[in-house]
């Protein structure tokens, strides 16, 4: 008996440590963040912006001078956007100069009901099972909140945790994911629904400030509903597992803060200002974000290679005036299989591609998404992801790197691991076979390309000019 007591005496500490380790491992298992499914919104065809109609919308803005008219058409020509993107209904009703409060709500509710209904039906999840709801719509704040409108419509339970984000810009969807990720670390067996979109109806700019009319060329209607969970029992049914997420915010810099901001012009018209310092602010935020996330997603051998090359360059630079021909470039392809880039515009895609030394194959999803759906703000990333899925590029074990930018100025990024082979139908299903085309035609260039050769000092559009 004494031997047994002694054995227990010596074993109890080890047993206690073992139980603590089991608890820690169990907590870690339940802290994982999985995407069960997502649904990108595809508006009805009667909201599609054809080339001719785009020209008509630009022309009926009576506040545009001749030079602004040309500037806007040229911007549309070079935007990389096709003629199958979507706009709010009030644009088709010729009310973009005087949108109503109801226009914004109607635009959002049309998206909510379509995408959430499809997502919940496909996954078999009841609205009453949702534990967390995060809604991010940057430029529309209503009372009750948009998250409350969803709770009311779907009759969700009264202890649901809701978060309603505004003003977060194009990078808001990863901020929403980060909120869910942090909640998952504290509670087990939860379902979370993330809703990401932008309300264009009350923010269509009808003035003539060049820095503000540019937003009308780039932003289009869209949205995405995403269902996440930390239930270990569902991990094999999930589509993606979140590996890491990094957020960078340069709001302390006045230059970065003011480069992308909603404001009034000299005539009191509200619009979205895109400043000339935007590329510089985006570059700085992007570099700082990469510095933090690179060690989390890249293998040690690639980090060591980069450090060695950087060291050699510094030594060469000290011996030569030009610093030598060695340029240290970190190869993100060593730890990433697919790049999901925010479709902020052609220049944004080109800039990221050049910075990360990406191929046209890597940039194809972002380019095709910009062409087909335009810049749908915070939901853009999910259309890019949908393109990869529709093309059956995503295989089990692949790693997908998401990069987004937003007002503030912010750069957010994350890495997802593909849990199972993907290739399901989504918003791309009716047109994916035609992408990428052998030659990416630009319908705007075909109709308005002649404007690029006009002399700004003599450019003239007659009153009876008819949009071709």
Number of C-alpha atoms within 10 A of each C-alpha: 6 7 8 9 10 11 11 13 11 11 11 12 11 12 12 11 11 12 12 12 12 12 12 12 12 13 15 11 15 21 22 20 30 29 24 23 18 25 25 27 24 19 20 8 10 10 17 21 21 16 21 15 16 18 21 14 14 19 18 12 16 12 13 20 13 15 16 17 22 21 19 21 24 19 17 23 22 16 21 23 27 23 19 16 25 23 21 25 20 21 19 15 8 12 14 21 19 13 17 13 12 11 18 23 19 15 22 23 16 12 24 23 13 16 22 25 15 17 21 19 11 12 12 9 13 11 19 13 13 21 19 22 23 23 24 28 27 23 20 21 16 12 8 8 16 24 21 18 16 19 19 11 13 15 11 18 14 9 9 15 13 17 19 17 23 15 17 21 25 30 28 29 30 26 20 22 22 20 15 24 22 13 18 23 16 10 12 18 14 18 22 28 26 23 29 30 29 26 25 29 29 23 21 25 25 21 22 22 19 17 15 25 24 22 19 20 22 21 24 25 28 30 27 26 26 23 24 26 29 28 19 17 10 12 19 12 13 22 21 26 22 19 16 17 20 18 19 20 19 19 14 10 12 11 16 25 18 19 21 23 19 17 13 16 17 10 9 9 16 18 24 21 22 20 16 11 13 17 15 13 22 22 16 16 20 21 13 15 20 19 10 14 18 16 12 16 18 17 13 12 10 18 16 11 15 17 14 13 16 17 13 15 18 14 13 16 15 11 11 9 8 9 14 15 9 13 12 15 13 20 17 21 17 13 19 17 17 23 26 27 28 30 33 24 22 17 14 17 18 14 15 17 17 11 13 14 15 16 10 11 9 17 19 20 27 27 24 23 29 29 23 20 25 30 27 30 31 31 29 32 28 26 32 27 23 25 25 22 20 21 19 13 15 23 16 13 15 18 24 23 21 21 23 27 28 21 26 24 28 26 29 26 23 21 25 23 22 21 22 17 15 18 16 11 14 18 16 22 13 9 11 15 11 8 16 13 9 7 6 13 12 19 16 24 18 11 16 18 16 10 16 14 8 12 9 13 8 9 14 14 14 8 6 6 8 11 13 10
